[in-house]
Amino acid sequence: MARSLVREWPEKAELLARRFWPGPLTLVLPKLPQVPNRLTAGLDTVGIRVPSHPLALALIREGGVPLAAPSANRFGELSPTTAQHVRQSLGDRVAMILDGGATTVGIESTVLSLAGSHAVLLRPGMVTREQIEKLIGPVEVLRAPTGPAHAAPGMHARHYSPRTPLVLVEAGRLPSSGRGAYLWIEQQADAARSIPMPNDPSAYARALYQILHDADAEGWDWIAVEQPPRDPAWDAIRDRLERAAAR
């Protein structure tokens, strides 16, 4: 089904699909004309992925066609990890919500472009750059997207943001005014609400958006988050937090 959407299916795509699909890896490839431009922001490429959730796979099999799958939240806001989050964000804008329970990965997929001569990481995720490079060799990282249409979702400087101002802090240095919630791994601090976070990146990713949704609904002046470790395994989490904190 993936091959039916693209003009090219390189060996690198085959290797990655066999290793990481179904799963949280999106591949960007040159699209065929039957993929509508309205689904790709007018770009000549399309992002494709095979989800791992049984309900999503059953829906694809029942439909018998590829599904267009935009994010189930308003642009720029926190991503949903439960059906309730979708309902809170979109309300009656959607006719139906299929509830498959909470997401298992938590944050959005890794997005990798194979549309050019080099593999380019457009968005980090829990399938890491290091894992990808072990299969296909060097991967470049897109640092500053340009142009009116980005090559992949989630590339805007400010994204994944709660309505409550989010700040990244180090050494427990919290905002000096107001009351807030503080998400921490190692350095505790005197916050109105203190939330210890997992020190494992996979567990942290699974919990992050649910905790941010909860804190956002509690009416704090700010949400402070301890900077995650400077380790490649945390790249995707750091990316989401830095975009959520951008103003």
C-alpha positions in Angstrom: 0.0 0.0 0.0 2.9 2.4 0.8 4.5 1.7 -2.5 1.3 2.5 -4.3 1.6 6.2 -3.2 5.2 7.0 -4.2 7.2 7.3 -7.4 10.3 5.7 -5.8 10.7 3.0 -3.2 14.5 3.0 -2.5 16.3 0.2 -0.8 16.7 2.4 2.3 12.9 2.7 2.5 12.6 -1.1 2.3 15.1 -1.6 5.1 13.5 0.9 7.4 10.0 -0.3 6.7 10.9 -3.9 7.4 12.6 -2.9 10.7 10.3 -0.2 12.1 6.9 -0.8 10.6 4.3 -1.0 12.0 5.6 1.7 14.3 6.5 5.4 14.9 8.5 6.2 11.8 7.2 8.3 8.9 9.0 8.2 5.6 8.8 11.2 3.2 9.1 10.2 -0.5 8.2 11.6 -3.9 4.5 11.1 -4.4 2.5 9.8 -7.3 -0.1 12.2 -9.0 -3.1 10.4 -7.4 -2.0 11.7 -4.0 -4.0 15.0 -3.8 -1.9 18.2 -3.3 -4.3 19.4 -0.6 -2.9 16.5 1.6 0.7 17.5 1.0 0.6 21.3 1.2 1.3 21.4 -2.5 4.6 19.6 -2.0 5.8 16.9 -4.4 6.4 14.5 -1.5 4.2 12.6 0.9 4.7 11.3 4.4 3.7 7.6 4.9 3.6 5.4 7.9 2.1 2.1 9.1 0.7 2.6 12.6 1.1 -0.2 15.2 -2.2 0.2 17.0 -4.6 -2.8 16.3 -7.5 -0.4 15.9 -5.7 1.7 13.3 -4.6 -1.3 11.4 -8.1 -2.8 11.5 -9.5 0.5 10.1 -7.0 0.5 7.3 -7.8 -3.2 6.4 -11.5 -2.6 6.5 -11.2 0.5 4.3 -8.8 -1.2 1.9 -7.2 2.1 1.0 -4.5 4.4 2.4 -5.9 6.8 5.0 -5.1 10.5 5.2 -4.3 11.1 8.9 -3.9 14.7 10.1 -3.2 15.4 13.7 -6.3 15.1 16.0 -5.8 18.5 17.6 -5.8 22.2 16.8 -2.7 23.5 15.1 0.2 24.3 17.4 -1.5 22.9 20.6 -0.6 19.9 22.7 -1.0 16.6 20.9 -3.7 14.3 22.2 -2.8 10.9 23.8 -6.4 9.9 24.7 -9.8 10.2 23.0 -10.8 12.7 25.7 -8.0 15.0 24.7 -9.4 14.9 21.1 -12.9 15.7 22.3 -11.6 18.6 24.4 -9.6 20.0 21.5 -12.0 19.5 18.6 -15.4 19.2 20.2 -18.2 18.8 17.6 -15.8 19.5 14.7 -15.5 15.8 14.2 -18.4 13.4 13.7 -16.8 10.3 15.4 -13.9 9.4 17.6 -12.6 5.8 17.7 -11.2 5.2 21.2 -8.4 2.8 21.3 -7.1 3.8 24.7 -4.1 5.9 25.5 -1.2 6.1 23.0 1.7 3.7 23.7 4.6 5.9 22.5 3.2 9.2 23.7 5.0 11.7 21.3 4.8 12.0 17.6 6.6 9.8 15.1 10.1 10.2 13.8 10.0 11.8 10.3 12.7 10.9 7.8 13.0 12.2 4.3 14.3 9.9 1.6 13.2 12.2 -1.2 16.7 13.4 -2.1 20.2 12.0 -2.5 20.7 12.0 1.3 18.5 10.8 4.1 17.4 13.8 6.2 15.9 13.7 9.7 13.0 16.2 9.6 11.6 15.5 13.1 13.2 13.4 15.8 11.1 10.7 17.5 11.5 7.6 19.6 13.0 5.8 16.6 16.3 7.5 17.0 18.8 8.8 14.5 21.3 6.3 15.8 18.9 3.4 15.2 18.3 4.6 11.6 22.0 5.1 10.8 22.8 1.5 11.9 20.5 0.4 9.0 21.1 2.9 6.2 24.2 4.9 7.1 24.6 8.6 7.6 21.5 10.8 8.3 21.6 14.5 8.0 19.5 16.7 10.3 17.4 19.6 9.0 18.2 22.5 11.3 16.2 25.4 9.9 13.3 24.7 7.6 12.5 27.3 4.9 9.7 28.1 2.6 5.9 28.6 3.2 5.2 24.8 3.4 7.3 22.7 5.7 8.5 19.3 4.6 6.9 17.6 7.5 4.5 18.3 10.4 5.8 19.7 13.7 8.6 21.8 12.2 7.3 25.2 13.3 9.4 27.0 16.0 6.4 27.0 18.3 4.4 23.8 18.5 3.0 21.2 20.9 2.2 24.0 23.4 -0.1 24.0 26.3 -2.2 27.2 26.8 -0.3 27.8 30.1 3.1 29.3 29.5 5.8 26.6 29.6 9.4 27.3 30.6 12.4 25.1 30.6 14.6 25.4 33.7 17.9 24.1 35.1 19.0 23.4 38.6 15.5 23.9 40.0 15.4 27.6 39.2 11.7 28.3 38.9 10.0 31.5 37.8 10.1 34.1 40.5 6.5 35.1 40.3 3.2 33.3 40.3 2.4 29.7 41.2 3.0 26.7 39.0 3.6 23.0 38.3 7.1 21.7 38.0 8.1 18.5 36.1 11.4 17.3 37.2 13.7 14.2 36.8 16.6 14.9 39.2 16.4 18.4 40.7 13.5 19.0 43.0 12.3 22.5 43.8 9.6 24.3 45.9 6.7 24.5 43.4 3.0 24.6 44.2 2.7 21.2 42.4 5.8 19.0 42.1 5.6 16.2 39.5 8.5 13.7 39.4 9.1 12.4 35.9 10.5 9.0 34.7 14.3 9.0 34.1 13.8 6.6 31.2 13.2 8.4 27.9 10.6 5.9 26.6 8.6 6.1 29.9 9.0 9.9 29.9 7.7 10.2 26.4 4.6 8.1 27.2 3.8 10.2 30.2 4.7 13.7 29.0 1.6 14.9 27.1 -0.9 13.4 29.5 0.8 15.3 32.4 1.0 18.5 30.4 -2.7 18.2 29.6 -3.5 17.7 33.3 -1.3 20.6 34.4 -2.7 22.9 31.7 -6.3 22.3 33.0 -5.4 23.2 36.5 -5.0 26.9 36.0 -1.4 27.5 37.0 0.5 30.7 36.1 3.2 28.6 34.5 4.5 25.1 33.9 8.2 24.6 34.5 10.0 21.6 33.1 13.5 20.5 34.0 15.8 20.3 31.0 16.0 16.7 29.9 19.5 15.0 29.7 21.8 16.0 26.8 21.8 12.5 25.4 20.7 11.3 21.9 18.0 9.1 23.4 16.3 12.3 24.7 16.5 14.3 21.4 12.9 13.9 20.5 11.7 14.9 24.0 14.0 17.9 24.1 12.7 18.9 20.6 9.0 18.8 21.8 9.8 20.8 25.0 11.8 23.4 23.3 9.0 24.0 20.7 6.4 24.0 23.5 8.4 26.7 25.4 9.0 28.9 22.3 7.3 32.3 22.4 
